[in-house]
């Protein structure tokens, strides 16, 4: 099943509306992260795009594992499973400031929509090699959608 196109304003606005239903008291339905940690976790995906020096790129042989084994699950159309393993840079173990993390995430989403799908088409991702615009959209949309579902948003 194709995912909604995160580069379309109505889709990204829907994600932002869902983000705005969250509160610092929002409770998870599964997993271990608190809502502030989840927001920080979702920000890591965008930090890899817009702040690439913040997280080192994977080195060989992990780069090959990510590109050829993990990427098809991340950028494809199959939904993620609950409690799936995550990369070390995505693990947030400390408390974060809820509103700061939500604001950053909304700014990242708006920046992505403003740049548009063509900006991302056939560009290299941090961990998965060159992706087309559909793969970029799938990766970004399904990650945040998965975690919004985790918190009932």
C-alpha positions in Angstrom: 0.0 0.0 0.0 1.5 3.4 -1.0 2.1 5.8 1.8 0.9 9.4 1.7 3.4 11.8 0.1 5.1 13.7 3.0 6.1 16.4 0.5 2.5 17.4 -0.1 1.4 20.3 2.2 -1.9 18.7 3.1 -0.1 15.5 4.2 2.5 17.3 6.2 -0.2 19.6 7.8 -2.0 16.4 8.9 1.2 15.2 10.6 1.6 18.5 12.2 -2.0 18.5 13.4 -1.4 15.1 15.0 1.8 16.3 16.6 -0.1 19.2 18.1 -2.5 16.8 19.8 0.3 15.4 21.9 1.0 16.7 25.4 3.9 16.1 27.9 1.5 13.6 29.6 0.7 11.6 26.4 1.2 7.9 27.2 2.7 5.3 24.8 0.8 2.2 23.7 4.0 0.2 23.3 7.7 0.6 23.6 9.9 2.3 26.1 10.2 5.9 25.1 8.4 8.8 26.7 6.7 11.3 24.5 9.5 13.8 24.7 12.0 11.0 23.9 9.9 10.0 20.9 9.9 13.5 19.5 13.7 13.7 19.9 14.0 10.2 18.3 11.9 11.5 15.3 14.1 14.6 15.1 17.2 12.4 14.5 16.0 11.4 11.0 15.8 15.1 10.1 19.1 15.8 11.8 20.7 13.3 9.5 19.4 15.4 6.6 19.9 18.9 7.8 22.7 18.5 10.4 24.7 15.7 8.9 27.8 16.2 11.0 25.8 15.6 14.2 25.6 11.9 13.5 28.6 10.0 11.9 27.8 8.1 8.7 27.9 4.3 9.1 31.2 2.8 8.1 31.9 -0.5 6.3 30.5 -3.2 6.8 27.5 -1.6 8.5 27.0 0.7 5.6 26.4 -2.3 3.4 24.1 -3.9 5.9 22.0 -0.8 6.1 21.9 -0.1 2.3 21.1 -3.7 1.2 19.3 -5.3 4.1 17.7 -2.6 6.2 16.9 0.0 3.6 14.2 -2.0 1.8 12.2 -2.2 5.0 12.7 1.5 5.9 12.0 3.0 2.5 9.6 0.4 1.1 5.8 0.2 1.5 5.7 -2.4 4.2 4.7 -1.0 7.6 7.2 -1.1 10.5 6.6 -3.5 13.3 6.2 -2.4 16.9 9.3 -2.5 18.9 11.6 -2.9 15.9 15.3 -2.4 16.5 16.7 1.0 16.0 20.1 2.5 15.2 22.2 3.7 18.1 21.9 7.4 17.1 18.1 7.0 17.4 18.2 5.8 20.9 17.2 8.6 23.3 17.7 7.6 26.9 17.6 11.0 28.7 14.6 13.3 29.3 14.1 16.0 26.7 12.1 19.3 26.7 8.8 18.4 25.1 7.9 21.7 23.5 11.4 22.2 22.1 11.5 18.8 20.5 8.0 19.2 19.0 8.8 22.7 17.7 12.1 21.4 16.1 10.2 18.5 14.5 7.5 20.8 13.0 10.3 23.1 11.7 12.0 20.1 10.1 8.8 19.0 8.4 8.0 22.4 7.1 11.6 22.8 5.8 11.3 19.4 4.0 8.0 20.4 2.4 9.3 23.8 1.3 12.3 22.1 -0.4 10.0 19.7 -2.1 10.2 16.2 -3.5 12.5 17.2 -6.5 15.1 18.4 -4.1 15.3 14.9 -2.5 14.9 12.9 -5.7 18.0 10.7 -6.4 20.0 12.2 -3.5 22.1 10.2 -1.0 20.6 9.6 2.4 22.7 9.4 5.5 22.5 5.6 5.8 20.7 4.0 2.8 22.5 5.3 -0.3 20.8 7.2 -3.1 17.0 7.3 -2.7 14.3 8.5 -5.1 11.6 10.9 -3.9 9.1 8.2 -3.2 11.6 6.3 -1.0 12.4 9.5 0.8 8.7 10.2 1.4 8.0 6.7 2.5 10.9 6.8 5.0 10.0 10.1 6.5 6.2 9.6 6.6 6.1 6.0 7.9 8.6 6.7 10.7 6.7 9.6 12.1 3.3 8.0 11.5 4.5 4.9 13.3 5.5 6.9 16.4 2.4 9.1 16.3 0.3 5.8 16.4 2.5 4.7 19.3 1.2 7.7 21.3 -2.4 7.5 20.0 -2.1 10.6 17.8 
